Amino acid sequence: MAEALLLAALGGAAGALIAWGGVPLLVRAAPDAVAGGFGGAPIPGLATARLDLIALLFTVGLSFLAACAFGLLPALRFSGARLGSLKDAGRGIVAGNLTRDALVVIQTAAALVLLVGAALLMRSFWQLSNVDAGYDTKNIFTFQIAAGGPELNDRAAMSRFQYTFMDRLKGLPGVESVGFVTTLPLDEGASTQNITTPQLQASGAEAPLVRFAGAGGAYFQTMGIALVRGRHFERMEEEQGLRFVIISQSAANLLYPGEDPIGKQVRPAAGGQEWFRVVGVVEDILIDDLRRTTPEPMVYLPAVSGSPAYVIKSTRADQLEPEVRAIIREVLPNSPMYRIFTMERLAANAIASLSFTMLLVGIAAVLALVLGAVGLYGVLSYRVTKRSQEIGVRMALGAEAKSVRRMFVWEGGRVALIGIVVGLVAAVALTKYVQTLLFNVGRFDAVAFAGTAAVMFVVALLASYIPALRASRVDPIIALRAE
């Protein structure tokens, strides 16, 4: 028990030390949306997580329980009457071997379950990171300002200000284009409204619900939203508020299936009698969530707004904030700059929960894999020690070193295979708890299951090979002399 308590105390202290250094790193690694920043569902208390007294007491208690479970029980089992059978200990005790093998099976199965979960999340993260949102997320800086004042009291004045302001922004080094939108994808989303056409109105059919936003400047060019047909808005149309619209491809298919929508008319189903003419069709985009695979119909109006989201395309996107602030101080000294992002950051926030969960499960899986390998190594090393006389006899009678190695590697591989089978069965049952995080990957993904099982088996064979190598180097003379 003294030995077990010492080992448990050292293990608990090492774990607490790793947690002391690791928890702050994990908190810093958490994306803004997970740690409590804008735009996500934060984990409560994550930002202030630390190794406190409660965690230390938990560690002490767990270490003591481990010492009792793995120190006291074996001590009781092998005390008393067992002392008389020490002479035969070198032959091995079947029950002890079964107990140790069972522990290795449990370790292997637990490690495999975590590995499967990490693999599924990693494949989902890769799929989500490479999804086509319909717009660029790299090299785009975005912000908002609240423009106002007596000199900006009508649409024409506001439009002139916006274009003058965008000209200043475009003059910054490295800036390629500038535009604005009333609601930014992955940030504010877009409003919804029922839109009808003359044909739908005449037939009495229900007007479909579509998303809509105002856009201006070189918004589509800056965001990389491709023009499918027609043209973009012109500055005069924005300034005068002419009744033109640009619609997305899915909106065109919805409102005018099988027809060219250019020149056709649309209008809100309620609250207006004047028709808007379609001048362009652009590709579909993902508005609220990168996980949504079905595009939502979208209608864009020529906009003038006092607080739109400006978008700037530049290879210096992450360096533009101070220069933009300087321009704002010149043109609108009393207007605050807010909602400052890069589109790359917004895209990262959109998959923050998946990326952080993948990180946590990945760390747990690696630790479990190491523990499983160490457990298997320990069991086989113990067997080599207890069977050194048997190995000596085998080699004295002509057994080759490679056959001895093969025997012990097979023993380790057999135990690992049982653990892998148990782990695969457990993973099939438990992956339902990560199903909501998966994207374009099934919970029974063959690549994840087969790949992790192969990794686990290879690691088990490597952990088995070192004791097997030691066994094959036993000197039969020394072993028999000890006997």
C-alpha positions in Angstrom: 0.0 0.0 0.0 2.9 2.3 0.7 4.2 1.7 -2.8 0.8 2.2 -4.3 0.2 5.4 -2.4 3.6 6.8 -3.5 2.9 6.0 -7.1 -0.6 7.4 -7.0 0.7 10.6 -5.3 3.4 11.0 -8.0 0.8 10.4 -10.7 -1.7 12.9 -9.2 1.0 15.5 -8.8 2.1 15.1 -12.4 -1.5 15.4 -13.6 -2.1 18.5 -11.5 1.1 20.0 -12.9 0.1 19.3 -16.5 -3.4 20.8 -15.8 -1.8 23.9 -14.2 0.1 24.6 -17.4 -2.4 23.1 -19.8 -5.7 24.7 -18.8 -4.6 28.3 -19.5 -3.3 27.1 -22.9 -6.7 25.5 -23.7 -8.6 28.7 -22.6 -6.4 30.8 -24.9 -6.8 28.3 -27.7 -10.6 28.5 -27.5 -12.1 30.6 -30.4 -13.9 33.7 -29.4 -17.3 32.2 -30.1 -16.6 29.4 -27.6 -14.8 31.4 -25.0 -17.7 33.9 -24.8 -17.1 36.3 -27.6 -19.6 37.6 -30.1 -21.4 35.3 -32.5 -21.4 31.9 -30.7 -22.7 29.8 -27.9 -20.0 30.1 -25.3 -19.1 27.4 -22.7 -20.1 29.0 -19.4 -17.1 29.8 -17.2 -14.5 28.8 -19.8 -12.9 32.2 -19.8 -12.1 32.0 -16.1 -11.3 28.2 -15.9 -8.2 27.5 -13.8 -6.8 24.9 -11.4 -8.5 25.8 -8.2 -8.8 24.2 -4.7 -11.8 22.1 -5.7 -9.9 20.6 -8.7 -6.9 19.9 -6.5 -9.0 18.1 -3.9 -10.7 16.1 -6.7 -7.2 15.1 -7.9 -6.1 14.0 -4.4 -9.3 12.0 -3.9 -9.0 10.3 -7.2 -5.3 9.5 -6.6 -6.3 7.9 -3.2 -9.0 5.8 -4.8 -6.6 4.7 -7.5 -4.1 3.6 -4.8 -6.8 1.7 -3.0 -8.1 0.0 -6.1 -4.8 -1.0 -7.6 -2.7 -1.3 -4.4 -4.9 -2.6 -1.5 -6.9 -5.2 -3.5 -3.8 -7.0 -4.9 -2.1 -6.7 -1.5 -5.0 -8.5 0.2 -5.3 -11.0 -2.6 -1.6 -12.1 -2.4 -1.2 -12.0 1.4 -1.9 -14.8 3.9 -2.1 -18.2 2.3 -0.7 -17.0 -0.9 2.7 -16.5 0.7 3.3 -20.2 0.6 3.0 -20.3 -3.2 5.7 -17.9 -4.0 7.9 -20.8 -5.0 5.6 -21.3 -8.0 5.2 -17.7 -8.9 7.6 -18.0 -11.8 5.2 -20.2 -13.6 2.6 -17.4 -13.7 -0.8 -17.2 -12.2 -3.7 -17.5 -14.7 -6.1 -15.4 -12.8 -3.6 -12.6 -12.5 -2.9 -12.7 -16.2 -6.6 -12.5 -17.0 -7.1 -9.5 -14.7 -4.2 -7.7 -16.3 -5.4 -8.6 -19.8 -8.9 -7.3 -18.9 -7.4 -4.0 -17.8 -5.5 -3.7 -21.1 -8.6 -4.5 -23.0 -10.5 -1.8 -21.2 -7.7 0.7 -21.8 -7.5 -0.2 -25.5 -11.3 0.0 -25.9 -11.5 3.4 -24.2 -8.7 4.7 -26.3 -10.3 3.5 -29.5 -13.7 5.1 -28.6 -11.9 8.5 -28.2 -9.9 8.0 -31.3 -13.0 7.3 -33.4 -14.7 10.4 -32.0 -11.6 12.5 -32.7 -11.4 11.1 -36.2 -15.0 11.8 -37.0 -14.7 15.4 -35.7 -11.5 15.9 -37.7 -13.1 14.7 -40.9 -16.1 16.9 -40.2 -13.8 19.9 -39.5 -12.0 19.3 -42.8 -15.3 19.1 -44.7 -16.6 22.3 -43.0 -13.4 24.2 -43.6 -13.5 23.5 -47.3 -17.2 24.2 -47.8 -18.0 26.6 -50.6 -19.8 29.5 -49.0 -20.3 31.3 -52.3 -18.0 34.2 -51.2 -14.4 34.7 -50.1 -13.5 34.5 -46.5 -9.8 35.4 -46.9 -8.3 38.9 -47.3 -11.5 40.7 -46.4 -11.8 43.3 -43.6 -15.2 44.4 -42.5 -16.5 47.0 -40.0 -19.4 49.3 -39.4 -19.8 53.0 -38.5 -22.9 55.0 -37.4 -22.9 57.8 -40.0 -25.2 60.7 -39.2 -25.6 64.4 -39.0 -27.5 67.3 -40.5 -25.5 67.2 -43.7 -26.6 63.6 -44.3 -30.3 64.2 -44.2 -31.3 62.6 -47.5 -30.6 59.6 -49.7 -28.5 61.6 -52.3 -26.3 63.1 -49.6 -25.8 59.8 -47.8 -24.9 58.1 -51.1 -22.4 60.8 -51.9 -20.8 60.4 -48.5 -20.6 56.6 -48.8 -18.9 56.8 -52.2 -16.5 59.5 -51.0 -15.7 57.4 -47.9 -15.2 54.3 -50.0 -12.9 56.2 -52.3 -10.8 57.1 -49.3 -10.7 53.5 -48.2 -9.8 52.3 -51.7 -6.8 54.7 -51.6 -5.2 52.8 -48.7 -2.2 50.7 -49.7 -3.0 47.2 -50.9 -6.8 47.7 -51.1 -8.3 46.2 -54.2 -12.0 47.0 -53.8 -14.6 48.3 -51.3 -18.3 47.8 -51.0 -21.0 47.6 -48.3 -24.1 45.5 -47.3 -26.8 46.2 -44.8 -26.5 42.7 -43.2 -23.2 40.8 -43.4 -23.2 37.0 -43.9 -22.1 35.0 -40.9 -22.6 38.1 -38.7 -26.0 39.7 -38.9 -27.5 37.2 -41.5 -30.3 38.7 -43.5 -34.0 39.6 -43.0 -36.8 37.6 -44.6 -39.8 38.7 -46.6 -42.5 37.1 -48.9 -41.8 38.0 -52.5 -44.2 37.6 -55.3 -44.2 37.9 -59.1 -47.0 38.9 -61.6 -47.5 35.2 -62.4 -47.7 34.1 -58.8 -50.1 37.0 -58.0 -52.3 36.2 -60.9 -52.4 32.5 -60.0 -53.2 33.2 -56.3 -50.2 31.0 -55.2 -48.6 31.7 -51.9 -45.6 34.1 -52.1 -42.4 32.3 -51.2 -40.3 33.5 -48.3 -36.8 34.8 -49.3 -33.9 36.6 -47.6 -33.1 40.2 -48.6 -30.4 42.8 -47.9 -29.2 46.1 -49.3 -25.9 46.2 -51.2 -23.8 49.0 -52.7 -20.4 49.9 -54.1 -18.3 46.9 -55.3 -19.9 44.6 -52.7 -20.3 41.5 -55.0 -16.8 42.0 -56.5 -15.2 42.4 -53.1 -16.8 39.4 -51.6 -16.2 37.3 -54.7 -19.9 36.6 -55.3 -19.9 35.6 -58.9 -22.3 37.3 -61.4 -24.2 34.6 -63.2 -26.0 36.8 -65.7 -27.1 40.5 -66.1 -25.1 43.3 -64.4 -24.3 44.8 -61.0 -26.0 48.0 -59.6 -24.8 51.4 -60.8 -24.0 54.3 -58.5 -26.9 56.3 -59.8 -29.4 53.5 -59.0 -28.2 53.5 -55.4 -28.2 57.3 -55.1 -31.7 57.6 -56.5 -33.1 54.4 -55.0 -34.3 53.1 -58.4 -36.5 50.0 -58.2 -33.9 47.5 -59.4 -32.9 44.2 -57.7 -30.3 41.6 -58.0 -31.4 38.1 -57.1 -29.5 34.9 -56.3 -29.6 31.8 -58.5 -31.9 29.9 -56.2 -34.3 32.9 -56.0 -34.3 32.9 -59.8 -35.2 29.2 -59.9 -37.9 29.7 -57.3 -39.5 32.8 -58.8 -39.0 32.2 -62.5 -38.3 28.4 -63.0 -37.0 27.6 -66.4 -37.0 31.3 -67.5 -34.5 34.0 -67.8 -35.3 36.4 -64.9 -33.5 39.4 -66.3 -36.0 42.2 -66.9 -38.7 40.3 -65.0 -40.5 41.9 -62.0 -40.8 41.1 -58.3 -42.1 42.9 -55.3 -42.9 42.3 -51.6 -46.2 40.4 -51.2 -47.4 42.9 -48.6 -46.7 46.6 -48.0 -46.0 47.7 -51.6 -47.6 48.1 -55.0 -44.6 49.1 -57.1 -42.6 46.4 -58.9 -38.8 46.0 -58.9 -37.0 44.9 -62.1 -34.4 42.2 -62.0 -31.1 43.4 -63.5 -28.7 40.7 -62.3 -28.4 37.1 -61.0 -25.6 36.2 -58.7 -24.5 32.8 -57.2 -26.0 31.5 -54.0 -24.3 32.1 -50.7 -24.4 30.6 -47.2 -25.9 33.4 -45.0 -26.1 32.3 -41.4 -24.3 28.9 -41.1 -21.7 27.1 -43.0 -23.4 23.9 -42.2 -26.5 24.7 -44.2 -26.0 22.9 -47.5 -29.3 24.0 -49.1 -28.9 27.6 -50.5 -31.5 30.2 -49.4 -33.1 32.4 -52.0 -31.7 36.0 -51.7 -32.8 39.4 -53.1 -30.5 42.4 -53.0 -31.7 46.0 -53.2 -29.6 49.1 -54.2 -28.9 50.4 -50.7 -28.1 53.6 -48.9 -27.7 53.2 -45.1 -26.3 55.1 -42.3 -24.6 52.1 -40.7 -23.9 49.4 -43.3 -21.1 46.8 -43.0 -18.3 47.9 -45.2 -16.1 45.2 -46.8 -12.6 45.8 -48.0 -10.6 43.3 -50.1 -6.9 43.5 -49.3 -4.0 41.1 -48.6 -3.5 43.4 -45.6 -6.9 42.7 -44.2 -5.7 42.0 -40.7 -3.6 45.2 -40.6 -6.2 47.8 -41.9 -8.0 48.7 -38.7 -5.7 51.6 -37.5 -5.6 53.1 -41.0 -9.4 52.9 -41.3 -9.9 54.5 -37.9 -7.7 57.4 -38.9 -9.9 58.0 -42.0 -13.1 57.8 -39.8 -11.6 60.4 -37.4 -11.2 62.8 -40.3 -14.5 62.4 -42.0 -16.8 61.5 -39.1 -15.0 62.3 -35.8 -18.1 61.6 -33.7 -19.0 58.3 -35.3 -17.8 55.1 -33.6 -16.3 52.2 -35.4 -17.7 48.8 -34.3 -18.3 45.2 -35.4 -14.7 44.9 -36.6 -13.9 41.6 -38.1 -12.2 39.8 -40.9 -14.4 37.4 -42.8 -11.8 34.7 -42.0 -12.5 35.2 -38.3 -16.3 35.1 -38.8 -15.8 31.8 -40.7 -13.7 30.5 -37.8 -16.4 31.5 -35.3 -19.0 29.7 -37.4 -17.2 26.4 -36.8 -15.8 27.3 -33.4 -17.8 24.7 -31.4 -16.6 21.9 -33.7 -13.0 22.9 -33.7 -12.7 23.3 -30.0 -14.5 20.0 -29.3 -12.2 18.3 -31.8 -9.2 19.8 -29.9 -10.5 18.5 -26.5 -11.4 15.0 -27.8 -8.1 14.9 -29.7 -6.1 15.6 -26.6 -8.0 13.0 -24.6 -7.6 10.4 -27.5 -3.8 10.9 -27.6 -3.5 10.5 -23.8 -5.7 7.4 -23.9 -3.6 6.0 -26.8 -0.4 6.6 -24.8 -1.9 5.0 -21.6 -3.1 2.0 -23.6 0.3 1.5 -25.1 2.0 1.9 -21.7 -0.5 -0.5 -20.1 0.2 -3.2 -22.8 3.9 -2.6 -22.5 3.7 -3.0 -18.7 1.7 -6.2 -18.8 4.1 -7.8 -21.4 7.2 -6.7 -19.5 5.8 -8.3 -16.4 5.2 -11.5 -18.2 8.7 -11.5 -19.6 10.1 -11.1 -16.1 7.9 -13.8 -14.7 8.6 -16.2 -17.5 12.3 -15.7 -17.9 13.0 -19.3 -16.8 10.5 -20.7 -19.3 12.0 -18.6 -22.0 15.5 -19.9 -21.0 14.3 -23.5 -21.3 12.7 -22.8 -24.7 15.9 -21.2 -26.0 18.1 -23.9 -24.5 16.0 -26.5 -26.3 16.5 -24.7 -29.7 13.9 -22.0 -29.9 15.0 -19.2 -32.1 14.9 -15.6 -30.9 12.4 -14.5 -33.7 10.0 -17.2 -32.6 10.2 -15.9 -29.0 9.6 -12.4 -30.2 6.7 -13.5 -32.3 5.1 -15.3 -29.4 5.1 -12.2 -27.2 4.1 -9.8 -29.9 1.2 -12.1 -30.7 0.2 -12.2 -27.0 0.1 -8.4 -27.0 -1.6 -8.2 -30.4 -4.3 -10.7 -29.3 -5.2 -8.7 -26.2 -5.2 -5.5 -28.3 -7.4 -7.1 -30.9 -10.0 -8.0 -28.3 -9.8 -4.4 -27.0 -10.2 -3.0 -30.5 -13.3 -5.2 -31.1 -14.8 -4.1 -27.8 -13.9 -0.4 -28.6 -15.5 -0.6 -32.0 -18.7 -1.9 -30.6 -18.7 0.8 -27.9 -17.9 3.5 -30.5 -20.9 2.4 -32.6 -23.1 3.0 -29.6 -21.5 6.2 -28.3 -20.9 8.2 -31.5 -24.6 9.2 -31.5 -23.5 11.8 -28.8 -21.3 13.6 -31.4 -23.7 13.2 -34.3 -25.0 16.8 -34.0 -21.4 18.1 -34.5 -20.7 16.1 -37.6 -20.9 17.6 -41.1 -21.0 15.6 -44.3 -19.7 12.6 -42.3 -21.8 9.7 -41.1 -21.4 8.5 -37.5 -20.5 5.1 -38.9 -17.8 6.5 -41.2 -15.8 3.5 -42.5 -12.6 5.6 -42.9 -12.7 6.8 -39.3 -13.4 3.4 -37.8 -11.0 1.5 -39.9 -8.2 4.1 -39.7 -8.3 4.4 -35.9 -8.5 0.6 -35.5 -5.4 0.3 -37.6 -3.6 3.0 -35.7 -4.5 1.4 -32.4 -3.3 -2.1 -33.6 0.0 -0.7 -34.9 0.6 1.1 -31.6 -0.2 -2.1 -29.7 2.3 -4.1 -31.8 5.0 -1.5 -31.2 4.3 -1.5 -27.5 4.5 -5.3 -27.6 7.7 -5.5 -29.6 10.0 -3.9 -26.9 9.2 -6.6 -24.2 9.3 -9.2 -26.9 12.8 -8.0 -28.0 13.9 -8.2 -24.4 12.5 -11.7 -24.1 14.4 -12.9 -27.1 17.7 -11.7 -25.6 17.3 -13.8 -22.4 20.5 -15.8 -21.8 19.3 -19.4 -21.3 22.4 -20.2 -19.0 21.6 -17.4 -16.6 17.9 -18.2 -16.7 18.5 -21.9 -15.9 21.1 -21.1 -13.2 18.5 -18.9 -11.5 16.0 -21.8 -11.7 
